[in-house]
């Protein structure tokens, strides 16, 4: 493009010079001098764009060569030579940036007007003065027009640059949105997996221990076996309901579905033979007398609050108490508990519910514990808990999905978890308060 522009400029300047020579009618000697000056002007016009540093001051050479061409004219002003100033100003405006182009335009304009100023030195005439003013305003208009064009070009370039940046930002936003959706889907799958592990693992552990205890019933109290099997079946139905709920959530039908009435098995509140329950914060003991369950109590399935009202809604302290006492009845494990003396906020209650649920499930499944002690309370710093069992923990353990999910759940609430082994298995931790107490 630059090469084509240089060729076109040279061709136009040749035509202008030819008209200037014809207008001059110069002698052969002066014609040769004019041709030499124009050749130098044309050659410099080809060399200048190839210089490494493009500067408006390089056009001083152009102005000097054009001035010499005019100086050799027999007329005060040869208008054809004068057009070369305009040609150089237009070239500078196109090829240089606005600041450098203006520098070049000023230099060329001063050279173009200098001959009129020189003529006024010999006497002021209306003709010379009018030509000076006309050329002055013409050059000012030309320079203003070039600057306006440059400003328009800069605005177009800026708009195009902003448009490209906007398109790039839009694509980045799309990528971030897609990544966020993937992260949200991953987080939702993890949440469903945690809930499924907590609720289903809790129920299946309880069911397995019920079946083990059922073997003893076959030997000792065969007349109550049918009732006990009904209880096991109810527990299994609740586990199946949890599984269906999780599968519906994974299938995109909603993560917080509570399920229809047809999906939920009927269940009553269980009672423990020797357990007492004074208040939400009182000292309670769920003790299995002789390792057996009072079969005269309600023989329904499990009755955790999260399963009655939804997969992740355990917003009452009663739900924790129901879960603890029911697990004690189903497994024969003695569970002593002390809970906060006031209702917690729903989110706090849910976290505490899941922590206790995972702890007592692990105590039964892995530790074969016969006794679990639960203490939990609330202070100015948040909610704290300590859960100890007498199971065979040993000196080392592997933090599996259940414990890692518990730790993640607590960390999401700015909490922490400490684990101690040796004499049984001890879990201790705390998490922040959320407010909104009842």
N, C-alpha and C positions, 0 to 999 in steps of 0.2 A: 504493500500500500504506500509506504514512504517513497519507494523507488518510482512508482507511477506518478505520485505527486510531484517529485523533483523533475521528471520528464515534462509533465504538463506545464509546470512553472517556467522551465527553460524555454519551452516552445512559445509561450505567451510573451515572455520577455524579449525573445528574438523578433517577434512581430512588432512589439512596441518600439524596439531599437531601429527596425527597418523604417518605420514611419518617421521616427525622429531624424534619421539621416536624410530621408527625402525632404523633410521640412527644413532642414538646415541648408541643403545645397552647398555643402562645404567643399573646400579644395581637397585634392588628393592627400596632401600632407596632414591636414586636420582630420580628414576622414580616417586615415590610418591611425592617428592618435585616439580618436573616438572608439575605433574598433578594438584597439589594444586595451583601453580602459573597460569597455564592455566585456571583453573576453576575461579580464581579471575579475570583474564583478560576477560573471557567470560561473567561473571556476571556483571562486570563494563560496558561492551559493551551493556548490556541490560538496565542497570540503567541510563547511561549517557543521552540517548535521552529523558528520561522522566523528566530530570531536567528543571525547569522553565526557566532558563536563559541559552541559548545555547551559549557556548563560546569556542573559539579555545584552550584556556588554559586548558580546561578539558582533552584534549588529552595528557597532561603531564603525567597523571596517566597511560594511555595506553603505552606511550613511556617507562615509568619506569618498568612496568610489563613485556613488551617484552624484555627490556634490561636485567632484572633479569633472564628471561628464557634463553637468549643467554649466560649470565654469568655462568649459571650452566652447559653449554655444555662443553664437553671435547675438542671440536674443537675451533679454533680461531673464525670461523664463521660457524654456522649451517644455511645453506641457506634456509632451511624450516622455521626456526624461523625468519629468515630475511624477508621472504615473508609477515609475519604478519605486519611489518612496512608498506609495500606497501598497504596491505589490509586496514589498519587504515587511511593512506593518502587518498586512494580512497574514503573511507566512509566520511571523513571530507570534501573532495571536493564536494561530492554529497549532504550531509545533511546541510552544513553551507553555508553562503554567501561567496563571493569571498574573502573578507578581513579576516574573521574569519577562513576560510578554509586555507588560506595561512599561518596564524599564526600557526595553527595546523600542517601543512605540514613542516614548518621550525623546529618546536620542534621535530617531529618524524624523520626528516632527520638528525638532529644533533645527536640524539640518535643512529640512524642506522650507522652513520659513526664513532661514538666515539670509537668503538672497533678497527677499522683500525688505527685510530690515536694513540690509546693506544699501538698497536703492533709496530708502528714506533718508539715508545719511546725506545724499546729494540734494535733497529737496522733497518736501511733503507735497504729494499730489493726490487728488481724489481717486485717480485710477489705481495707483500703487496701494494706497490705503485700503481701498475697497477689495482689491485682490488679496491683500494680506489678511483682512478680516474674513473674507470668504474661505480662503484656504485654512485659516485657523479653525473656523467653525466646522468646516468639512472634516478636518482631521480629528477634532474633538468628537464629532458625531460618529466617525468611523471607529475611533477607539472605544467609545461608549457602546456602540453596537457589538463590537468584538467582545467586550467585557460581559455584556448581557448574554451573548451566545455562550461564553465560557461558564457564566453562572448557571444558565439553563442546563448545560452539559454536566456541570458538577451536581446539580440537583437530580438530574436523571441518573447519574452514576451512584449518587447517594441512595436514591430510591431503589435502584436495582440491587445495591449492596444490602440495604435493609430488607428488601424482599428475599434475597438469598439467605440472609441470616434468619429471617422469620421462617422460611421453609426448613432450614436446618434445625431451628429450635423446635418447629412442629414435629419433624421426624424424631428428634431426640425425645420430645415429650411423648410421642407415640411409643418409642422404645421403653421409656421409663414407665409409662402406663402399663405396657405389656409385662414388664418386669414386676411392677407392683401387683398386677393381677395374679401373676404366677406365684409371687411371694405370699399374697393373701390366700390363694388356693392351697399352697403348701402349708401355711399356718393353720388353715381350717382343717386340712386333713390331719395335721398333727393334733389339733384340739379334739377332733372326733376320735382319733386313735387313743388319746389319753383318756377320754371319757369312756370309750368302749373298754379299754383295759381296766379302768377303775371299777366301773359298774359290773361288767360281765365277769371279770376276774374275781371280784368280790362274791358274786352270786354262785359262780361255779365252785369256788373254794368252799363256800358254805354248803353247797349241794353235795360235794364229795364227802365232806365230814358227816353230813346227815346220812348219807348212804352207809358209811362206815358204822355209824351208830345204829342204823337200821338192822345191821347184821345181828347186833346184840338183842334187838327187840324180837327178832325171829326166834331167839333162844329163850329169852326171859318172859316176854309178854306177847305171844303170837296173836292174841285177840286184838291188840292195838296196831298191828302191822299195817292194816289197810289205811287207817287214819294217817299213819306216819308216811306211807307211800303217797297219800294224797298231798301231804305237805311237801314232799320232795317234788312231786309233779308241779305243784304251784310254783315252787322255786325255779324249776326248769322253764316253766312258761314265762316267768318274769325275765329270765335270762334270754329267752328267745325274743321277747318284746324289745329288750335292749339291743339285741343284734339287728332286728328289723329296723329299728329307729336309726341306728348308725348306718345301715346300708341305704336307707332312704336318703339320709343326709349326703352320703357319698355319691348317690345317684343324682344329686342336684335337686331334690325335692324339698330341701330346707333343712338346715342344721339344728333348728330349735323345735322340731315337730314334737308334739306331745303324743301323737298317735290317736287313733280313733278308739271309741269305747270297745269295739270288737277286738282291737289289738291288745287291750289291757286285761289281764286276768283279775278277777275279783280277789280282794285280799282284805283281811281283817287285821287288827292290831294284835300282835303276839304279847304274851306275858310270860315272865320268868318266875319260876316257883319261889325262889328265895330272894329275888331282887326287890329292892325298894327304890322309890324315886320320889324324893321329897319336893324338889324344885329343879329348875334349869341349872341352878348353880350349886345345888346341894351335893353332899357326898353320897354316891350311889354305888351299890354293889350288885352285879349280875352274876349270881353264883349258881352253878349247875349241881344240884344235890345228887351226890353219888354218880355224877356223870350222865344223868338222864334228864329228859325233858318232860314237863307236865303235859301229857297228851290230852288232858281235859280242856286245855286252853285252845284258843282259835287255831284251826289247822289250815290256815290260808298260806299263800305264797309270801315271799318277802315283801317288805312294805317301806322301802327307802323313799324319802321325800322326793328325791330327784326323779324317781321313776313314776311317782304319782302325778307330778306336775310338769315334768319335762326333763330333758336329758341333763341340763346343767342349771337347774333351778332348785336350790336347797336354801331357801331364804328364811327359815325359821330354826331356832335352836331345837325345837321339837323333832325336826327331821334327823338331827345328829343323834339325839337320845334314842329315837326309834331304831335307827340303824345299828347303834351299839348293842342295845338290848336284844334285838332280833338276831344279830350275829352271835351273841352269846348263847341264845336259846338253840340256834341251829348247829353250833359247833361244840357246845359243852365247855367253852373256855370261860374262866372267871375274868370278868372285866370290871375294874374299879375306875370310876371316872369322876373328875371334878371339872365342870365347864364354867364359862363366864356367867356371872350372876345377872346379866342383862342381855337382851337380844342384841345381836350384831347386825350390821348392815348386810343386805343380801349378798354382795360380792364377798365380804369377809366370811360370811357363814358358809358360802359355797367352797371357798378355799379350805377352811377348817374341816368341813365335811369330807372333802376329797383326801386331805392329809390323813385324817383318822381312819378313813375307809381303807386306804392303801396300807397304812401301818398295821392294822389288825389283820388284814388279809395276808400280808407277808408273814406275820407272826404265826398264823395258822398253817399257811402253805409251806413255808421254808423252815421256820423255827420249831414247829411242833410245840408251840408254847401252850401252857395250861393256865397261865395268868398274865393279864395285861393291865398295866396301870396308866391311866390317861389323866394328865393335868393340862388345863388350858385356861388362860385368863387374858385380861385386857389392862394395859397400863397407858401411861402418857405417850410411850414410844410406839405402841401398836398392839398387835395380838401376838401372844406367845403360846407355846405348847411344849410338852415333854411327854413322850410315849415310851414306856419301858415294858419289855416282856421277858419272861424267864426261859425263853427258848434256847436251843442249842445253836448259838450263833457262831461260836469259834472266834479265832483271832483275826480272820480275814473274810472278806466278802466281795462280791462283784456287784457293782451298781448297775442294775439292769434297767429295762424300759420304765418300770414302775417308779423306782427311786429317782431316775433322771427326770421323769415327767413331774414328780413331786417337786424336785429342786427347781425345774423350769417354772412351774406354777408359782412358787414362792418368789423367785427372782423377778417375775413379771409384776409382783406386788412390792418390789424393793425389799424383799425378804432374804433370808438365809436359812441353811439347813446344816446341822451338825449330826454326825453319826458316830456312835461309840459301840464297840463290841467287847466281848469278854464274858462278863456275867450277864448273859442274855443279850438283848439288842435294844439300844436306846436311840431314839430320834428326838432331837430338840431343835427348835427354830422359832422364828418370829416373822411377821410381815406387817406392813404399814396399815394404818387405819384409812378407811375411805369416807367415813362420816355417814350421815343419814341413818342414825340409830332410831330404833322404835321406842 
